[in-house]
């Protein structure tokens, strides 16, 4: 996973920790691994659709 994505996910995890939520890391990473590629594709498509 690229460093930028890991930093982003670290920031998310820190925010979760701040609100004292208990989340199983296996669930979080499972969601990331399954959903992130599709999210990246959709964001890329949206950005390409934006006129300059």
C-alpha positions as CSV (number, residue, x, y, z in Angstrom):
1,X,0.0,0.0,0.0
2,X,1.4,3.4,-0.9
3,X,2.8,5.6,1.9
4,X,0.2,8.3,1.4
5,X,-2.7,5.8,1.9
6,X,-1.1,4.4,5.0
7,X,-0.7,7.9,6.4
8,X,-4.4,8.6,5.7
9,X,-5.5,5.4,7.3
10,X,-3.2,6.1,10.3
11,X,-5.0,9.5,10.7
12,X,-8.4,7.8,10.6
13,X,-7.3,5.3,13.3
14,X,-6.0,8.2,15.5
15,X,-9.3,9.9,15.2
16,X,-11.1,6.8,16.2
17,X,-8.8,6.4,19.1
18,X,-9.6,9.9,20.2
19,X,-13.3,9.1,20.6
20,X,-12.4,6.0,22.5
21,X,-14.1,3.6,20.1
22,X,-13.2,0.0,20.2
23,X,-12.7,-1.3,16.6
24,X,-11.1,-4.5,15.6
25,X,-8.2,-3.7,13.3
26,X,-8.9,-6.8,11.3
27,X,-12.3,-5.4,10.4
28,X,-10.9,-2.0,9.5
29,X,-8.1,-3.4,7.3
30,X,-10.5,-5.9,5.8
31,X,-12.8,-3.1,4.7
32,X,-9.8,-1.1,3.4
33,X,-8.5,-3.9,1.4
34,X,-11.8,-4.7,-0.1
35,X,-13.1,-1.2,-0.7
36,X,-10.1,1.1,-1.3
37,X,-9.4,0.0,-4.9
38,X,-13.0,0.7,-5.9
39,X,-13.0,4.1,-4.1
40,X,-9.7,5.1,-5.8
41,X,-11.3,4.2,-9.2
42,X,-14.4,6.2,-8.5
43,X,-12.5,9.2,-7.3
44,X,-10.2,9.1,-10.4
45,X,-13.3,9.0,-12.6
46,X,-14.9,11.9,-10.8
47,X,-11.8,14.0,-11.1
48,X,-11.5,13.2,-14.8
49,X,-15.1,14.4,-15.3
50,X,-14.3,17.8,-13.7
51,X,-13.7,20.5,-16.4
52,X,-10.4,22.4,-16.2
